Amino acid sequence: MHGIATMCRVLGVSPGGFYARQKRLPSARAQADAELSTRIAAIHRRSRQTYGAPRIYAELKAQGLRVGRKRVARLMNTAGLYGVSRRRGVTTTMRDRAAKPAADLVERNFTAAAPNRLWVADISYIPTWAGFLYLAVVLDAFSRKIVGWAMATHLRTELVLAALNRALGQRRPAAVIHHSDHGCQYTAFAFGKRCSEAGVRPSMGSVGDCFDNAMCESFFATLECELLDRTSFKTQAEARMAVFDFIEGWYNPHRRHSALDYLSPIAYERAFAAQSVSWSSDQPDKDTPPPPLAAGKIGEEEQLAINPSCAETINRSITKPDTVY
């Protein structure tokens, strides 16, 4: 261990300056960084340790704090706080070549001027120690909100029917477009009959094209990297409760979405409803629709969900039995 005088001489500083620095209070900038780091850590904990710098920056901005995004990233790096990253998933699409698919009413134009105009749907899997669970979701393209979902130990048509019925019960749409892939669950007669009874307009994209359902794949990628990759479920009941908590307790009401100007799906729909009321009160023609909040905007989730090599995995089913014993 060298003496202070020797080290100061080697480093080219004065001993008096060294001792003065030891007694000096932290600068105003250092104190502000410490306070900001505490707030960043609290937001990171509330996000279930999933938020990176962009969403934490959006949260601070929503709280009325003016701070630079690069400063947030620097403080997060110093504190060892990081967002979660995505993994490559597995598709569950099993096509029935004998079934006649519905026409493509979307043609990759995944924009909607209001809720309940366009829904997208898909199926994914939830691994547990007791076997696979399968999750079917219905997502509103306007707000990215999960409006219907269901889980089961099989991949039969009943699974997607349960998700659709839940969406219909919650939203009660008029002539909504339901877009999906060519999975046998969506081309089944029972599913088509239910759509006809409810006034739902089925739509199906092209085969072997990962761009045709990137919006729904984006949600599954979020679910995987923020929940499934970080948790091991011993029982199927445990997995069901965790998925329920993620969708209804976090994703829909709280999780900020890059395509929604960093609002949550529910907050985005509330902002649209408030804007619609204000617009209607100012317009003599009550049938004139309000201007969209961010129609046509594609966020970071959708861009990350579009994998150039995913076309090879489309329509490749999971080699697991439908029923878990």
RODO-2510 file (C-alpha; in nm, 4 decimals, decimal comma):
residues 325
     n   res          X          Y          Z
     1     m     0,0000     0,0000     0,0000
     2     h     0,1553     0,3290    -0,1109
     3     g     0,1305     0,6550     0,0792
     4     i    -0,1069     0,9330    -0,0262
     5     a     0,1792     1,1707    -0,1096
     6     t     0,3459     0,9109    -0,3358
     7     m     0,0216     0,8330    -0,5238
     8     c    -0,0600     1,2023    -0,5679
     9     r     0,2898     1,2649    -0,7074
    10     v     0,2546     0,9776    -0,9548
    11     l    -0,0929     1,0894    -1,0643
    12     g     0,0071     1,4551    -1,0861
    13     v    -0,2364     1,5900    -0,8268
    14     s    -0,1750     1,7750    -0,5024
    15     p    -0,2308     1,6081    -0,1639
    16     g    -0,4357     1,9111    -0,0614
    17     g    -0,6676     1,8644    -0,3583
    18     f    -0,7101     1,4959    -0,2743
    19     y    -0,8102     1,5661     0,0874
    20     a    -1,0405     1,8494    -0,0220
    21     r    -1,2202     1,6097    -0,2601
    22     q    -1,2674     1,3606     0,0213
    23     k    -1,4513     1,6205     0,2295
    24     r    -1,6432     1,7816    -0,0553
    25     l    -2,0153     1,7045    -0,0857
    26     p    -2,1402     1,5371    -0,4027
    27     s    -2,2099     1,7803    -0,6848
    28     a    -2,5635     1,8820    -0,7754
    29     r    -2,5404     1,6634    -1,0863
    30     a    -2,4307     1,3599    -0,8847
    31     q    -2,7130     1,4133    -0,6368
    32     a    -2,9649     1,4454    -0,9206
    33     d    -2,8298     1,1251    -1,0781
    34     a    -2,8654     0,9415    -0,7479
    35     e    -3,2261     1,0535    -0,7084
    36     l    -3,3054     0,9689    -1,0692
    37     s    -3,1421     0,6259    -1,0314
    38     t    -3,3728     0,5544    -0,7372
    39     r    -3,6795     0,6406    -0,9458
    40     i    -3,5515     0,4327    -1,2387
    41     a    -3,4980     0,1316    -1,0117
    42     a    -3,8527     0,1669    -0,8745
    43     i    -4,0017     0,1793    -1,2264
    44     h    -3,7916    -0,1205    -1,3284
    45     r    -3,9256    -0,3198    -1,0317
    46     r    -4,2853    -0,2225    -1,1098
    47     s    -4,2362    -0,3391    -1,4681
    48     r    -4,1427    -0,6831    -1,3354
    49     q    -3,7823    -0,6192    -1,4392
    50     t    -3,8842    -0,6095    -1,8073
    51     y    -3,8537    -0,2431    -1,9105
    52     g    -3,5491    -0,1148    -2,0924
    53     a    -3,4441     0,2473    -2,1354
    54     p    -3,7140     0,3471    -2,3920
    55     r    -4,0085     0,2480    -2,1721
    56     i    -3,8533     0,3758    -1,8518
    57     y    -3,7900     0,7049    -2,0329
    58     a    -4,1575     0,7103    -2,1392
    59     e    -4,2676     0,6399    -1,7801
    60     l    -4,0529     0,9231    -1,6435
    61     k    -4,1885     1,1544    -1,9114
    62     a    -4,5457     1,0589    -1,8152
    63     q    -4,4609     1,1490    -1,4548
    64     g    -4,3643     1,4975    -1,5706
    65     l    -3,9876     1,4533    -1,5346
    66     r    -3,7756     1,6066    -1,8097
    67     v    -3,4728     1,3851    -1,8634
    68     g    -3,2745     1,2624    -2,1623
    69     r    -3,3164     0,9078    -2,2894
    70     k    -2,9373     0,8576    -2,3111
    71     r    -2,9057     0,9668    -1,9493
    72     v    -3,1603     0,7052    -1,8486
    73     a    -2,9677     0,4406    -2,0423
    74     r    -2,6398     0,5476    -1,8779
    75     l    -2,7823     0,5309    -1,5264
    76     m    -2,9443     0,1948    -1,5957
    77     n    -2,6151     0,0575    -1,7225
    78     t    -2,4358     0,1875    -1,4126
    79     a    -2,6964     0,0272    -1,1857
    80     g    -2,6941    -0,3012    -1,3792
    81     l    -3,0593    -0,2708    -1,4849
    82     y    -3,1575    -0,4138    -1,8224
    83     g    -3,4733    -0,4955    -2,0143
    84     v    -3,5551    -0,8475    -2,1284
    85     s    -3,4771    -0,9781    -2,4777
    86     r    -3,6695    -1,2061    -2,7078
    87     r    -3,6200    -1,5660    -2,8121
    88     r    -3,7225    -1,7457    -3,1298
    89     g    -4,0580    -1,9172    -3,0850
    90     v    -4,2285    -2,2254    -3,2249
    91     t    -4,5466    -2,2080    -3,4320
    92     t    -4,8503    -2,4244    -3,3648
    93     t    -5,0182    -2,3929    -3,7039
    94     m    -5,1476    -2,7165    -3,8516
    95     r    -5,3105    -2,6584    -4,1884
    96     d    -5,6026    -2,8625    -4,3165
    97     r    -5,5372    -2,8765    -4,6906
    98     a    -5,8888    -3,0057    -4,7589
    99     a    -6,0530    -2,7023    -4,5984
   100     k    -6,1303    -2,3895    -4,7971
   101     p    -5,9738    -2,0841    -4,6300
   102     a    -6,1464    -1,7481    -4,5987
   103     a    -6,0492    -1,4619    -4,8270
   104     d    -5,7766    -1,2209    -4,7232
   105     l    -5,9658    -0,9040    -4,6234
   106     v    -5,6611    -0,7366    -4,4713
   107     e    -5,3813    -0,7734    -4,7287
   108     r    -5,1171    -0,6784    -4,4711
   109     n    -5,2856    -0,3473    -4,3913
   110     f    -5,2992    -0,3963    -4,0147
   111     t    -5,4375    -0,0526    -3,9347
   112     a    -5,7701     0,0330    -3,7751
   113     a    -5,9249     0,3747    -3,7190
   114     a    -6,1165     0,2614    -3,4096
   115     p    -6,1551    -0,0391    -3,1780
   116     n    -6,3437    -0,3492    -3,2970
   117     r    -6,2677    -0,2931    -3,6661
   118     l    -5,9914    -0,5540    -3,7033
   119     w    -5,8966    -0,8430    -3,4769
   120     v    -5,5993    -1,0744    -3,5279
   121     a    -5,5762    -1,4201    -3,3722
   122     d    -5,3242    -1,6965    -3,3232
   123     i    -5,2208    -1,9857    -3,0960
   124     s    -4,9030    -2,0438    -2,8939
   125     y    -4,7883    -2,2906    -2,6310
   126     i    -4,7025    -2,2646    -2,2604
   127     p    -4,4460    -2,5201    -2,1352
   128     t    -4,4943    -2,6671    -1,7872
   129     w    -4,3451    -2,9595    -1,5972
   130     a    -4,6769    -3,1386    -1,6456
   131     g    -4,6822    -3,0884    -2,0234
   132     f    -4,7871    -2,8217    -2,2703
   133     l    -5,0768    -2,5806    -2,2344
   134     y    -5,1992    -2,3999    -2,5455
   135     l    -5,3006    -2,0344    -2,5494
   136     a    -5,5313    -1,8817    -2,8114
   137     v    -5,5678    -1,5035    -2,8213
   138     v    -5,7707    -1,2427    -3,0069
   139     l    -5,5969    -0,9042    -3,0333
   140     d    -5,7525    -0,5734    -3,1379
   141     a    -5,5285    -0,4203    -3,4074
   142     f    -5,6235    -0,0655    -3,3050
   143     s    -5,4970    -0,0763    -2,9468
   144     r    -5,3054    -0,4085    -2,9361
   145     k    -5,5328    -0,5060    -2,6477
   146     i    -5,5995    -0,8761    -2,5868
   147     v    -5,9790    -0,8776    -2,6074
   148     g    -6,0221    -1,2541    -2,5819
   149     w    -5,8082    -1,5487    -2,4796
   150     a    -5,8411    -1,9108    -2,3710
   151     m    -5,6149    -2,1933    -2,2559
   152     a    -5,6474    -2,5702    -2,2910
   153     t    -5,4435    -2,8909    -2,3028
   154     h    -5,5395    -2,9509    -2,6674
   155     l    -5,5335    -2,7786    -3,0061
   156     r    -5,8906    -2,8532    -3,1087
   157     t    -6,1319    -2,5948    -3,2480
   158     e    -6,2913    -2,5507    -2,9056
   159     l    -5,9821    -2,3587    -2,7966
   160     v    -6,0121    -2,0810    -3,0567
   161     l    -6,3909    -2,0772    -3,0176
   162     a    -6,3511    -2,0072    -2,6454
   163     a    -6,1159    -1,7169    -2,7187
   164     l    -6,3528    -1,5770    -2,9824
   165     n    -6,6578    -1,6089    -2,7567
   166     r    -6,4758    -1,4274    -2,4790
   167     a    -6,3879    -1,1443    -2,7174
   168     l    -6,7458    -1,1244    -2,8434
   169     g    -6,8821    -1,1162    -2,4886
   170     q    -6,6506    -0,8341    -2,3843
   171     r    -6,6639    -0,6153    -2,6964
   172     r    -6,9923    -0,6927    -2,8800
   173     p    -6,8574    -0,5735    -3,2184
   174     a    -7,0441    -0,5055    -3,5399
   175     a    -6,8960    -0,6635    -3,8548
   176     v    -6,5441    -0,6907    -3,7133
   177     i    -6,2792    -0,8600    -3,9317
   178     h    -6,1165    -1,1633    -3,7653
   179     h    -5,7774    -1,2299    -3,9287
   180     s    -5,5832    -1,5516    -3,8680
   181     d    -5,3556    -1,8021    -4,0392
   182     h    -5,4723    -2,1180    -4,2175
   183     g    -5,4691    -2,3339    -3,9045
   184     c    -5,7231    -2,6151    -3,9061
   185     q    -5,8870    -2,4634    -3,5976
   186     y    -5,9781    -2,1476    -3,7930
   187     t    -6,0866    -2,3272    -4,1117
   188     a    -6,3124    -2,5664    -3,9182
   189     f    -6,6856    -2,5625    -3,9909
   190     a    -6,7743    -2,4903    -3,6254
   191     f    -6,5561    -2,1795    -3,6205
   192     g    -6,7003    -2,0506    -3,9482
   193     k    -7,0536    -2,1100    -3,8221
   194     r    -6,9876    -1,9133    -3,5020
   195     c    -6,8449    -1,6244    -3,7017
   196     s    -7,1535    -1,6223    -3,9225
   197     e    -7,3865    -1,6206    -3,6203
   198     a    -7,1990    -1,3323    -3,4553
   199     g    -7,1562    -1,1236    -3,7703
   200     v    -6,7775    -1,1671    -3,7665
   201     r    -6,5996    -1,1494    -4,1027
   202     p    -6,3274    -1,4192    -4,1206
   203     s    -6,0031    -1,3346    -4,3004
   204     m    -5,6908    -1,5412    -4,3597
   205     g    -5,3507    -1,4375    -4,4886
   206     s    -5,1212    -1,6163    -4,7295
   207     v    -4,9448    -1,9428    -4,6480
   208     g    -4,5817    -1,9481    -4,5371
   209     d    -4,5629    -1,5718    -4,4862
   210     c    -4,4415    -1,4506    -4,1473
   211     f    -4,5440    -1,0903    -4,2268
   212     d    -4,9147    -1,1774    -4,2389
   213     n    -4,9590    -1,2218    -3,8632
   214     a    -4,6636    -1,0324    -3,7167
   215     m    -4,8882    -0,8288    -3,4865
   216     c    -5,0119    -1,1355    -3,2996
   217     e    -4,6676    -1,2974    -3,3092
   218     s    -4,5406    -0,9769    -3,1482
   219     f    -4,7633    -1,0337    -2,8447
   220     f    -4,6464    -1,3927    -2,8104
   221     a    -4,2846    -1,2770    -2,8329
   222     t    -4,3560    -1,0297    -2,5524
   223     l    -4,5220    -1,3014    -2,3432
   224     e    -4,2289    -1,5363    -2,3958
   225     c    -3,9480    -1,2958    -2,3155
   226     e    -4,1214    -1,1204    -2,0239
   227     l    -4,2846    -1,4219    -1,8584
   228     l    -4,2220    -1,7680    -2,0018
   229     d    -3,8444    -1,7412    -2,0408
   230     r    -3,8097    -1,6156    -1,6832
   231     t    -4,0391    -1,8640    -1,5061
   232     s    -4,0619    -2,2403    -1,4771
   233     f    -4,4146    -2,3682    -1,4123
   234     k    -4,4454    -2,6887    -1,2114
   235     t    -4,8203    -2,7273    -1,2638
   236     q    -5,0655    -2,6227    -1,5305
   237     a    -5,2731    -2,4373    -1,2717
   238     e    -4,9688    -2,2270    -1,1876
   239     a    -4,9195    -2,1471    -1,5571
   240     r    -5,2846    -2,0477    -1,6001
   241     m    -5,2691    -1,8057    -1,3072
   242     a    -4,9431    -1,6538    -1,4345
   243     v    -5,0796    -1,5990    -1,7858
   244     f    -5,3991    -1,4478    -1,6442
   245     d    -5,1965    -1,2103    -1,4284
   246     f    -4,9734    -1,1133    -1,7215
   247     i    -5,2578    -1,0362    -1,9642
   248     e    -5,5201    -0,8875    -1,7344
   249     g    -5,2964    -0,7511    -1,4605
   250     w    -5,0016    -0,6175    -1,6613
   251     y    -5,0149    -0,6188    -2,0430
   252     n    -5,3602    -0,4707    -2,1074
   253     p    -5,3748    -0,2084    -1,8289
   254     h    -5,0116    -0,1089    -1,7719
   255     r    -4,7494    -0,2240    -2,0231
   256     r    -4,6368     0,0627    -2,2464
   257     h    -4,6367    -0,0194    -2,6185
   258     s    -4,4016     0,1468    -2,8664
   259     a    -4,6683     0,1503    -3,1399
   260     l    -4,9118     0,3363    -2,9119
   261     d    -4,6834     0,6301    -2,8335
   262     y    -4,5783     0,4356    -2,5238
   263     l    -4,9284     0,4105    -2,3787
   264     s    -5,0797     0,0864    -2,2533
   265     p    -5,3610    -0,0698    -2,4631
   266     i    -5,6327     0,0313    -2,2156
   267     a    -5,4921     0,3832    -2,1753
   268     y    -5,4788     0,4180    -2,5548
   269     e    -5,8451     0,3199    -2,5909
   270     r    -5,9436     0,5607    -2,3123
   271     a    -5,7545     0,8420    -2,4874
   272     f    -5,9355     0,7592    -2,8104
   273     a    -6,2737     0,7542    -2,6351
   274     a    -6,2053     1,0929    -2,4741
   275     q    -6,0958     1,2359    -2,8082
   276     s    -6,4083     1,0974    -2,9769
   277     v    -6,6356     1,2643    -2,7200
   278     s    -6,4555     1,5958    -2,7622
   279     w    -6,4653     1,5677    -3,1414
   280     s    -6,8364     1,4825    -3,1476
   281     s    -6,9279     1,7804    -2,9307
   282     d    -6,7510     2,0161    -3,1726
   283     q    -6,8915     1,8735    -3,4955
   284     p    -7,2344     1,9506    -3,6426
   285     d    -7,2199     1,6209    -3,8310
   286     k    -7,2245     1,3584    -3,5577
   287     d    -7,1435     1,0797    -3,8075
   288     t    -6,8027     1,2267    -3,8909
   289     p    -6,5360     1,0018    -3,7348
   290     p    -6,2621     1,1582    -3,5198
   291     p    -5,9060     1,1632    -3,6519
   292     p    -5,7033     0,8562    -3,5520
   293     l    -5,4538     0,8778    -3,2686
   294     a    -5,1745     0,6926    -3,4454
   295     a    -5,3294     0,4910    -3,7262
   296     g    -5,0836     0,2984    -3,9367
   297     k    -4,7923     0,3317    -3,6953
   298     i    -4,5828     0,0167    -3,6641
   299     g    -4,3885    -0,0111    -3,3422
   300     e    -4,0716    -0,1851    -3,2292
   301     e    -4,2651    -0,4979    -3,1221
   302     e    -4,3896    -0,5703    -3,4746
   303     q    -4,0486    -0,5029    -3,6279
   304     l    -3,8806    -0,7421    -3,3857
   305     a    -4,1487    -1,0059    -3,4404
   306     i    -4,0809    -1,0176    -3,8157
   307     n    -3,7925    -1,2641    -3,8420
   308     p    -3,6510    -1,3033    -4,1972
   309     s    -3,6122    -1,6761    -4,1468
   310     c    -3,9499    -1,7414    -3,9885
   311     a    -4,1108    -1,8398    -4,3205
   312     e    -3,9377    -2,1748    -4,2830
   313     t    -4,1150    -2,2409    -3,9532
   314     i    -4,4659    -2,1393    -4,0590
   315     n    -4,7158    -2,4299    -4,0575
   316     r    -4,4716    -2,6500    -3,8621
   317     s    -4,6620    -2,8062    -3,5724
   318     i    -4,5273    -2,8953    -3,2314
   319     t    -4,4617    -3,2685    -3,2084
   320     k    -4,6524    -3,3096    -2,8839
   321     p    -4,9877    -3,4796    -2,8174
   322     d    -5,2984    -3,2641    -2,7977
   323     t    -5,3919    -3,3948    -2,4548
   324     v    -5,1618    -3,3738    -2,1555
   325     y    -5,1813    -3,6673    -1,9185
***
